[in-house]
Amino acid sequence: MRCFKGMFWMLVLSFFFFTGCKWGSQFVPTISQGVWGRVEFWEGNFQPGEPAGKITYVKRTILFFEKTSLDSVVQDSCDPRFFLVVNSQLVGSTESNRDGYFQIHLPEGEYSVFVWEKDRYYANLIDGNYIFPVRVEKDKLTEILIVIDYLAYY
């Protein structure tokens, strides 16, 4: 009986090893061109020393606009990471799953990424004059991480 139990667990572990399965949630994109990634929500204390913040993966609507400059938006006066108006062409949108993963097929080009959060557009990354820029190349996937951190402090 002891030998059978040992063989059973060896077969189970071999299955996970040889099939590439991992414990926990994994996401494999099913598209060959576009953007994929994960959405994280950061909340609490992330200061050096004894950080006590919490990071969770969340379901959100992710919007892809033509590459958008700061001149093309109206920022919320209370928090510049929120935008009331985006005056660029919306190219596509998708929703992350409950584990925060998402994917979207997009044509070649440059885009700006926003998240729909609290009835406004949210983006906390600005590269020069452009809001959360991302480039899609022909037959390639671009991976991004979206961090929603307006409730975090550093």
C-alpha positions in Angstrom: 0.0 0.0 0.0 2.8 2.4 0.9 4.4 1.9 -2.5 1.1 2.6 -4.3 0.7 5.9 -2.4 4.2 7.0 -3.3 3.7 6.1 -7.0 0.4 8.0 -7.0 2.0 11.2 -5.8 5.0 10.8 -8.1 2.5 10.5 -11.1 0.6 13.6 -9.9 3.8 15.7 -9.6 5.1 14.4 -12.9 1.9 15.5 -14.6 2.3 19.1 -13.3 6.0 19.1 -14.2 5.8 17.7 -17.7 2.6 19.6 -18.7 3.9 22.9 -17.6 1.0 23.3 -15.1 1.8 25.4 -12.1 0.0 25.8 -8.7 -2.1 28.9 -8.7 -3.6 31.0 -11.5 -1.8 31.3 -14.8 -2.9 33.1 -17.9 -1.7 32.3 -21.5 -2.7 34.8 -24.1 -4.7 33.4 -27.0 -4.0 36.2 -29.4 -0.9 36.7 -31.5 -0.9 40.5 -31.8 -2.0 43.2 -29.4 -1.7 43.8 -25.6 -2.1 41.5 -22.6 -1.3 41.9 -19.0 -2.6 42.2 -15.5 -4.3 44.8 -13.3 -3.3 45.3 -9.7 -5.0 47.4 -7.0 -2.6 48.7 -4.4 -4.0 49.9 -1.1 -2.3 51.0 2.1 1.3 51.6 3.3 4.1 50.8 1.0 6.7 53.0 2.7 10.2 51.6 3.4 10.6 49.9 6.7 7.5 47.9 7.5 5.2 48.1 4.6 1.7 46.9 5.3 0.0 47.5 2.0 -2.1 45.1 0.2 -2.0 44.2 -3.6 -5.0 42.5 -5.1 -5.7 41.5 -8.7 -8.9 43.1 -9.9 -11.6 43.0 -12.6 -11.7 46.3 -14.5 -12.5 47.8 -17.9 -9.3 48.7 -19.8 -9.6 51.3 -22.6 -7.2 51.8 -25.4 -7.2 55.2 -27.1 -5.0 56.6 -29.8 -1.8 57.8 -28.2 -2.9 60.6 -26.0 -1.0 63.7 -24.9 -1.7 65.8 -21.8 -3.1 68.5 -24.1 -5.9 66.1 -25.1 -7.4 65.4 -21.7 -9.1 67.2 -18.8 -7.6 66.1 -15.6 -9.5 65.9 -12.3 -8.3 68.9 -10.2 -8.3 66.8 -7.0 -6.2 63.9 -8.4 -4.2 64.3 -11.6 -4.2 60.5 -12.1 -7.9 60.7 -12.9 -9.3 62.2 -16.2 -12.7 63.6 -16.8 -12.5 63.8 -20.6 -10.2 62.1 -23.1 -10.3 63.8 -26.5 -8.7 61.0 -28.5 -10.2 58.3 -30.5 -11.2 55.2 -28.5 -9.7 52.2 -30.4 -10.9 49.3 -28.2 -11.7 48.1 -24.8 -11.6 44.9 -22.8 -12.2 43.7 -19.3 -9.8 41.9 -17.0 -10.9 38.7 -15.3 -11.2 38.2 -11.6 -7.5 37.4 -11.5 -6.6 40.7 -13.1 -5.6 39.2 -16.5 -6.7 40.7 -19.8 -5.9 40.6 -23.5 -7.0 42.6 -26.6 -6.2 42.3 -30.2 -5.1 45.7 -31.7 -3.7 46.7 -35.0 -0.2 48.0 -35.3 0.2 51.4 -33.7 0.7 53.5 -30.6 -2.0 53.7 -27.9 -2.7 55.2 -24.5 -4.1 52.9 -21.8 -6.7 54.0 -19.3 -8.8 52.1 -16.7 -12.4 53.0 -16.0 -12.3 53.6 -12.2 -14.8 55.5 -10.0 -16.7 56.8 -13.1 -13.6 58.4 -14.5 -10.6 57.4 -16.6 -7.5 56.5 -14.6 -3.8 56.3 -15.6 -0.8 56.9 -13.4 1.9 56.6 -15.9 3.0 59.5 -18.1 6.0 59.2 -20.4 7.1 62.7 -21.3 3.9 64.3 -22.6 2.0 61.0 -23.3 -0.3 59.1 -21.0 0.5 55.4 -20.4 1.9 54.8 -23.9 2.1 51.4 -25.4 3.2 50.2 -28.9 1.8 47.3 -30.8 4.0 45.8 -33.5 2.9 43.4 -36.3 2.5 39.8 -35.1 3.8 40.6 -31.6 2.3 40.8 -28.1 3.1 43.6 -25.8 2.8 42.8 -22.0 1.9 45.5 -19.5 1.2 45.8 -15.8 -1.5 48.3 -14.8 -1.2 49.4 -11.2 -4.1 51.3 -9.7 -2.6 53.0 -6.6 -4.6 56.0 -5.6 -5.3 54.4 -2.2 -1.6 53.6 -1.6 1.0 55.8 0.0 4.8 55.6 -0.3 
